[in-house]
C-alpha cells in the first residue's frame, strides 16, 4: 500500500501472487471510493488493506471499475458483499455482465483454461439495485465538494471509462493508455480480444491528452507524473505493435508463428524489459504477447466478423 497524497492510496492487489502489476486505488475522503477491485482472488487482500486504512464495511460509499475485465472488476461481487452499502459504478455496456456474469466468466474460462482459477477466480453477481450505470459522462460524489468525473473511453474495451479527480487532477487510465512498467519506465500495449479497436483507442488517447491531467494513475501499474510524454509513448507503441502484427501477417498465415515473430522483434526492440525474466513472466500473466497479437489480428479482420459480443 502506498500513500499518494490528498487521501489517495494505492493498493497492490497481488494478482496471481505477483506484486506490482495490478492496483486498486482508494480515495478516502468523507465518501470513500474504491477504484478497481482486482480479481476475485484479490478481494481478501483489498479488504484487509481497506481495513488497515480505517475503512469499515459500512464506510465505503462507492466502488468504481474502469471496465469489466476480471483483473479490474473480478472482485466486485465479493466486495459488494463485504461492503453492503457501497454502490458499484460501471459503464452501461458492462452493467448487465456484473449483474449476470455467467457469459463473461464462461468466456474467461475458455480463454485462460486451467490458469483461470489461479489468476482470477469467478466473478460473483452484483445485485441490480447496487449498480450505478454510467453513460458517456457521469459524476461520482466523493464528499466535501470533491468528485470523480467519468467519461466513456473505449478502444481497449467497449465498456471502458476514464475517471478524473476534481481535487488532484489525477486521471485514472484503466487500460486505455496501456500498461506502465515502473521497473523500466516503459509503456506496453493492452490490445486483447474481443474489443480492441485501434481508431477508438487513438481517439481515447487524444481525449486523455486534452484533459491536461496532473498525474496518470495506471491500474497496471502505479502513478506517473510525466503525463504528456507517457501518453505520446503509449500512442507510439500502439502504432509499433499494429505494424509489427501487420508485417507478421504478411510473412505467415499461421497465428502461432505470427505471435513468435512479433515476440522476436519485440525482444530486440525492448531489451531492457526482456533482460529480466521475472518481469517478463509476470507481465505475460497479465497482458501476454499472444493475447495482444490476437486482439490486433481480430481488429484487422473485424469488417468480416459479427458485431462485438460484449455490447
C-alpha positions in Angstrom: 0.0 0.0 0.0 1.3 3.5 -0.9 0.0 6.9 0.2 -0.1 9.1 -2.9 -1.3 12.2 -1.1 -4.6 14.1 -0.9 -6.3 11.0 0.7 -5.4 8.8 -2.3 -3.9 5.4 -1.6 -2.7 2.7 -4.0 -3.3 -0.9 -3.0 -1.4 -3.8 -4.7 -4.0 -6.5 -5.3 -1.3 -9.2 -5.8 -2.9 -10.6 -8.9 -1.9 -14.3 -9.3 0.5 -13.8 -6.4 2.5 -11.2 -8.4 3.4 -7.9 -6.9 3.3 -4.6 -8.8 1.1 -5.4 -11.8 -2.5 -4.6 -10.7 -3.6 -1.8 -8.4 -6.7 -0.6 -6.7 -7.0 3.0 -5.6 -8.8 4.3 -2.5 -9.9 7.9 -2.4 -10.6 8.1 1.4 -12.5 11.4 2.0 -15.9 11.7 3.6 -17.4 9.4 1.0 -14.7 6.8 0.5 -14.4 5.4 -3.1 -12.5 2.3 -4.3 -11.4 2.4 -7.9 -10.8 -1.1 -9.4 -11.3 -4.2 -7.3 -8.7 -6.5 -8.7 -9.6 -10.2 -9.2 -11.9 -12.3 -7.0 -8.8 -13.9 -5.6 -7.6 -10.4 -4.6 -10.8 -9.5 -2.7 -9.5 -10.6 0.8 -6.2 -8.6 0.2 -8.1 -5.5 -0.8 -10.5 -5.8 2.2 -7.6 -6.2 4.6 -5.8 -3.1 3.2 -9.0 -1.0 3.4 -9.4 -2.1 7.0 -5.8 -1.0 7.7 -6.8 2.4 6.2 -9.7 2.6 8.6 -12.5 1.7 6.2 -15.1 -0.3 8.0 -17.7 -2.4 6.0 -20.3 0.3 6.3 -18.0 3.1 5.3 -17.3 2.5 1.7 -19.7 4.6 -0.4 -18.7 3.7 -4.0 -16.8 1.0 -5.9 -15.9 2.1 -9.5 -14.5 -0.2 -12.2 -12.9 1.3 -15.3 -14.2 -1.8 -17.2 -15.4 -5.3 -16.5 -12.3 -7.4 -17.4 -11.6 -9.7 -14.5 -8.3 -8.2 -13.4 -10.2 -4.9 -12.8 -13.7 -6.0 -11.8 -13.4 -9.7 -10.9 -13.7 -8.9 -7.2 -16.8 -6.7 -7.5 -19.3 -9.3 -6.3 -17.1 -10.3 -3.3 -16.5 -6.7 -2.3 -20.2 -5.8 -2.7 -20.9 -8.4 -0.1 -18.2 -7.3 2.2 -19.2 -3.6 1.9 -23.0 -3.8 1.9 -23.8 -0.1 1.5 -21.4 0.6 -1.4 -22.8 1.4 -4.9 -21.0 -0.2 -7.8 -20.4 2.2 -10.7 -19.8 0.8 -14.2 -20.4 1.8 -17.8 -23.8 0.9 -19.2 -22.2 -1.5 -21.7 -20.8 -3.6 -18.9 -23.5 -3.3 -16.3 -25.5 -6.4 -17.3 -22.4 -8.5 -17.1 -21.9 -7.6 -13.5 -25.5 -8.4 -12.7 -25.3 -11.7 -14.5 -21.6 -12.6 -15.1 -22.2 -16.2 -16.4 -21.3 -15.3 -20.0 -18.3 -13.3 -19.1 -16.9 -15.9 -16.7 -17.5 -18.7 -19.3 -15.6 -16.7 -21.9 -12.7 -16.2 -19.5 -12.6 -19.9 -18.7 -12.3 -20.6 -22.4 -9.5 -18.1 -22.8 -7.4 -18.9 -19.7 -8.2 -22.6 -19.2 -6.5 -24.0 -16.1 -4.9 -20.7 -15.2 -8.4 -19.1 -14.7 -8.8 -20.2 -11.1 -5.2 -19.4 -10.1 -5.2 -15.9 -11.7 -8.8 -14.7 -11.3 -11.4 -16.9 -9.6 -15.0 -16.5 -10.6 -16.8 -13.1 -10.7 -19.9 -13.2 -8.4 -23.1 -11.4 -9.4 -23.8 -7.9 -8.1 -27.4 -7.1 -7.1 -29.0 -4.9 -9.7 -30.1 -2.4 -7.2 -26.5 -1.9 -6.1 -25.3 -1.0 -9.7 -25.0 2.6 -10.8 -24.9 2.8 -14.6 -22.6 5.3 -16.2 -23.2 6.8 -19.6 -21.0 8.8 -21.9 -20.3 11.1 -18.9 -21.0 10.9 -15.2 -20.2 12.2 -11.8 -19.4 10.4 -8.6 -19.7 12.3 -5.3 -16.6 11.9 -3.1 -18.0 14.3 -0.4 -16.9 17.8 0.6 -17.3 19.2 -2.9 -14.9 16.6 -4.4 -15.9 14.4 -7.3 -14.9 12.0 -10.0 -15.9 12.9 -13.5 -16.4 9.8 -15.6 -16.2 9.6 -19.4 -16.6 6.8 -21.9 -13.1 5.9 -23.1 -13.4 2.9 -25.5 -10.8 1.2 -27.6 -9.3 -1.3 -25.2 -12.9 -2.4 -24.4 -16.3 -1.1 -25.4 -17.3 -0.7 -21.7 -14.2 1.3 -20.6 -14.4 4.6 -18.7 -11.8 7.1 -17.6 -12.0 9.0 -14.3 -10.7 12.4 -13.3 -10.4 13.6 -9.7 -11.7 17.2 -9.3 -9.3 17.9 -6.4 -6.0 16.4 -7.6 -6.4 16.4 -11.4 -5.5 12.7 -11.3 -6.6 10.7 -14.4 -7.4 7.0 -13.7 -6.5 5.4 -17.0 -7.6 1.8 -16.5 -6.1 0.1 -19.6 -6.9 2.9 -22.1 -3.3 4.1 -22.1 -1.8 0.6 -22.0 0.3 -1.0 -19.3 3.0 1.0 -17.5 6.0 -0.9 -16.2 7.6 1.0 -13.3 10.8 -1.1 -13.3 11.8 0.1 -16.8 9.5 3.2 -17.2 8.1 1.7 -20.4 4.6 1.6 -21.7 3.4 -1.6 -23.3 0.1 -2.2 -25.2 -3.0 -3.9 -23.9 -4.9 -5.0 -27.0 -6.8 -8.1 -26.1 -9.7 -9.6 -28.0 -12.6 -9.2 -28.5 -13.0 -5.4 -28.3 -9.7 -3.8 -29.2 -10.1 -1.1 -31.8 -7.2 1.0 -33.0 -9.1 4.1 -34.1 -11.1 4.2 -30.8 -8.0 3.7 -28.7 -6.2 6.5 -30.5 -9.3 8.7 -30.0 -9.3 7.9 -26.3 -5.6 8.7 -26.0 -6.3 12.1 -27.7 -9.1 12.8 -25.3 -6.8 11.9 -22.3 -4.2 14.3 -23.7 -6.7 17.1 -23.9 -7.6 16.8 -20.2 -4.1 18.1 -19.2 -4.1 15.8 -16.1 -1.6 16.4 -13.4 -0.9 12.7 -12.9 -1.8 9.4 -14.6 -2.8 6.6 -12.2 -2.4 3.3 -14.1 -4.3 0.2 -13.0 -1.2 -1.5 -14.3 0.8 -0.1 -12.5 1.1 3.0 -10.4 1.4 6.8 -10.6 3.1 8.6 -13.5 3.7 12.4 -13.4 5.3 12.7 -16.9 1.8 12.8 -18.4 2.3 14.1 -21.9 5.4 12.1 -22.9 3.8 8.9 -21.4 0.6 9.3 -23.4 2.7 10.0 -26.5 4.7 6.9 -25.9 1.5 4.9 -25.5 0.4 6.1 -28.9 3.8 5.3 -30.5 3.7 1.8 -29.1 0.3 1.1 -30.4 1.4 2.0 -33.9 4.6 -0.1 -33.5 2.6 -3.2 -32.4 0.0 -2.9 -35.1 2.7 -2.5 -37.8 4.6 -5.5 -36.3 1.4 -7.7 -36.4 0.7 -6.5 -40.0 4.3 -7.4 -41.0 3.9 -10.8 -39.4 0.6 -11.4 -41.2 2.4 -10.8 -44.4 5.0 -13.4 -43.7 2.8 -16.2 -42.4 -0.8 -17.3 -42.2 -0.1 -19.3 -39.0 -1.2 -17.4 -35.9 1.3 -19.1 -33.6 4.1 -18.3 -36.0 2.9 -14.7 -36.2 3.0 -14.4 -32.4 6.5 -15.8 -32.3 7.7 -13.3 -35.0 6.2 -10.4 -33.1 7.8 -11.5 -29.9 11.2 -12.0 -31.6 11.1 -8.4 -32.9 9.8 -7.0 -29.6 12.7 -8.7 -27.8 15.2 -6.8 -30.0 13.2 -3.6 -29.6 12.9 -3.7 -25.8 16.0 -5.4 -24.5 15.8 -3.8 -21.0 12.4 -5.4 -20.4 13.5 -8.9 -21.7 16.7 -8.8 -19.6 14.6 -9.5 -16.5 13.0 -13.0 -16.8 10.8 -12.5 -13.7 9.5 -9.2 -15.1 8.6 -10.9 -18.4 6.9 -13.7 -16.6 4.6 -11.6 -14.6 3.6 -9.3 -17.5 3.0 -12.3 -19.7 0.5 -13.4 -17.0 -1.2 -10.0 -17.1 -1.0 -9.0 -20.8 0.6 -11.6 -22.9 2.1 -11.1 -26.3 -0.2 -13.8 -27.6 -3.4 -12.0 -26.4 -2.2 -8.7 -27.8 -1.4 -10.1 -31.2 -4.8 -12.0 -31.3 -6.6 -8.8 -30.4 -4.9 -6.8 -33.1 -5.3 -9.6 -35.6 -9.1 -9.7 -34.8 -9.4 -6.0 -35.2 -7.7 -6.2 -38.6 -10.3 -8.8 -39.7 -13.3 -7.2 -37.9 -15.1 -5.9 -41.0 -15.7 -9.6 -41.9 -17.0 -10.5 -38.5 -20.2 -10.2 -36.5 -20.5 -7.2 -34.1 -18.5 -7.3 -30.8 -20.0 -9.7 -28.2 -19.9 -7.5 -25.1 -22.0 -4.6 -26.2 
